[in-house]
């Protein structure tokens, strides 16, 4: 990776909102060129802040394998929102090239329209049947730590949500105790078709860090994380997630139409200024 690409990646990591707004103001070809310069993991995180339509158009302009790697690394609800606005042929090609786990997650999320809990949820959170023991559940958590929340959701044999176990309680249980016997049976949940407004207004957020999402027949589908709730609150309020004042706004407007070179020059200037400021405070 060359120096310019490293610089851009560093700046995009530190200032994702400004970079996202700049990409949205660029012609698609220029924005796609910028995205292609970024490491996959940096781009996957940056996509959280880019409008799905802009991200989709840019990813359509890069090789399919790049799009596949990026969407595989992105958060599942972010990837689904982008694929929802991608043309049908490209969407099908990308989905088919995903790993089986990612493919299943995307198909699950794409069943539900944008603006619903089903489209916002993480379908990969851990749910285990009532007959699984506490010891087996802890082993599953170790194997799938990246999907662990604060809870293990408990389901019946036909996958209907029946309870929830706090991980702390799970760790304190005897290894042979069954989840069906130690789980809390009263579980607050969201309908898969619940609107964004009803998600934000749900009173259970005062007590929990995630809310399970269920189909109309009670089948467990996934969970909406508290992190997603906060982002959703910002979207509904129309608030900017970062606001660096009029100076940043002027800098962004100057970047319009400058393409990759303009963004790189701006990133270099900003980082240099930040370093100088840090030295002045030391």
N, C-alpha and C positions, 0 to 999 in steps of 0.2 A: 504494500500500500504506500503510495507516495505521500509527501509531506502535506500537500493540499487536501488530500482525502482524510488524513489523520486530523488535520486542523478542523475541517468541516465536521467530522464525526464528533470531536470534542465539543465544538460549539453547539451542535444539534442536541447533544446530551445535556448540556448546561442550560440551553435556552430553547426547548422544544416548541413552545407556543409561538415565539417570534419566527422561527424557521418555518413552522407550519403555515403561518399567515403569509409569509413571503412566497412559499411554494404555491399557495392558492392564487396569488396574484400573477404568477408567471404563466407564459404559454406552456401547454402540456409538454411539448418536446423539451423545453428547458428544465421544467420541474422534474421530468423523468431522468434527465441527464444528472441532475443533482442527486436524486435518489440512488441512481446506479453507482455513485461514488461512495455511498455510505456503507459501512459494514452491516450485514444482515441484522444483527442484534440491535444496532442503533436505529436502523430504519424501522424495525418491527415496533420498537417503543415509540418512535416519532409518529407512527401512524395513528396512535391514540388521539393526537391533536389535529390531524389533518381531516378535512371534510371527506366523508366516504366517497363522494362522487369524484373529487379531485384525485384521491388516492387510487380509485379504480381506473381512471383514465391514464394515470401515470404508469400503473402496473401493467396496463394493456400495452404500453409502449416499450416495455422491457422484455427480455427473453422470458418465456414461460417458466423455465426452471428457477429464475431469479424470483419471480412472483410467488412460486410455490414455496421456496425456502423462506421468503419473508413472511408469508401468511401462516406458515407452520410455526414460526417463532413468535408471531403476534398473539395477543390475548384473543381468545376464541370469539368473544362478542364483537371485537374490533374487526377481526378477519371476516366474520359473517356479514357485518354491515357493509364492508367493501365489496364482497362478492355479490351482495344483493343488488348493487348498482353496476356490476360488470356485465358486459354483453354475454348472452346465453352460451355461445360457442366457447368463449374463453373461460367462463365460469365452470362449465362442464369439464373442460380440459384440466383446469387447475385442481378441481375437486378430485378427479380421478387419479391425479398424480400425487395426492397427499397420502400419508401413511394411513393404515386402516383406522387408527384411533382418531386422527384429525379428520379423516373423511366422515366418520360417524358423527363427530361433534358438529361439523359444518352442516351436514344434512339435518341434524336435529334442530339447530338454530334457524336454519333457513325455512323451516316449516312455518315459522311464526312471523307475522309482519313487523316491520320496524315500529318502535314505539310501544312494544309489549314486553312483559316479563320474560316470555319465551325467547325473545330475540336478545335479551340482555343477560340472561343467566349464563353461568358456567356449567356446562353439562358434564364436566369431568369430575365433579366433587364426589367424595367417597360415600357410597350407600351400600349397606350390607344387610343380609337377611337376618331375621330374628333368631335363627338357629345357630348363628356364628358366635363363637365364644369370645370373651374379652381378650384372651391371649391371641387368638387368630386375628381379631380386629387390629390389635397393636402391630402385629406382623405386617398386615396389609398397609397400615399407615407408614411403616418403615419402607416398604417397597414402593409406595406411591406417594411419597412425601410431598411432591410438587402439587398434588391435588388435594392435600389436606387443608381443611378450614379449622375452625375452632370446634367443630362437631363431626360426629359420624351419624349420618342419617340411617334410620332403620326401616326396612321395607318388608312386606310380606312376600310370600313366594310368587305372587302375581304382580310384584313390584309396586304395590300401593304403599304410600308413606304411612307408617304406624307409630313412629317415635323418633327420638333424637337422644344422643348421648354426648355430653360434654367430654372433650378429650381428657380433661383433668380427672373427671369422675371415672372415665374408662381406665386410666392408669392406676386408680386406686382400687379397682374391682379385682376380685379373685380371677385368675386366668381361666378357670373353667365356667365362670358365670356366663349365661347366654345374654346376648344383647336384648332379646325380647323381654327379659326379666329385669334388666337394669335401666332400660330406656325410659325417658319421660314421654308419656303417652299423649299429653296435650301439646300439640305442635302448631305454632302459627305458621301460615304458609301463604303463598301468592298463587293466584290462578295464572296459568301460562298466558292468558290473554288480558291480564291486568294492564291498565294503561300506566304510562310513566307517572302521571299525577297520583294515581292510587298507590303506586309503589312508594313514592316519596312520603305520602301521607300515612302510611301504615304505622300504627302505634307501637308495634313490636320492635321497631328500631331502637327504642329506648332501652331495650333489654338484651338484644342479640346482635351478633356481628355479621350474620348472614341469614337470609330467609329462603327456605326451600320453595321450589316452584313445582306445581302439580298440574296435571291434566284434569279435565272435568270429571273424570272417573276416579280421581285420587292417585293416579300413577305418578311416582316421583320422576322428575325430569332433570333437575339440577338445582342450583341455588344462585341467588343474586347476592353478591358480596357487598360489604359496607363500602368498600372502595368505589364500586360501581354506583352505589347510591349517591355518594358525594359528587361524583362526576355528573350524575343525572341532575342533581340539584342545581349545579352550575349551569347546565344546559337550559333548564327550564327558567332559571332566573335571567338568562341572557348575559351572565357575568363573564368577563374575561378572567381566565384562570391565572394569568399573570398580567400585571399592568406596570410597565416601566415608564409611564408618563408620556408627555408630548415629544420628548427627545427621541424615544424609541419609535413613536409613530412617524416622525419626520424621517428617521433613518429608513424605516420600512418603505415609505412612499418613494424615496430616492432609488430604492432597489428595483422598482417596477420596471420590467423589461430589460434588466441588465444581465439576466441569465446566471449561469454558474459562476462566471468570473466575478460578477458583482457581489454575489452572496459570499464567495470566498474572501474577497477583499474586505467586505464588511465584518466577517467573522474574525479575520486577522486583526483588524483595527480594534474591535471590541475586546478581544483577548489581550492585546497589547496594553490597552488602556486599563483593563482590570488588573494586569500584572503590575503596572506602574503604581496604581492606587494602592495595591497590597503592600508594595515596597514602602510607599509613603507612610502607611500606618504602622509599619514594623519599627 
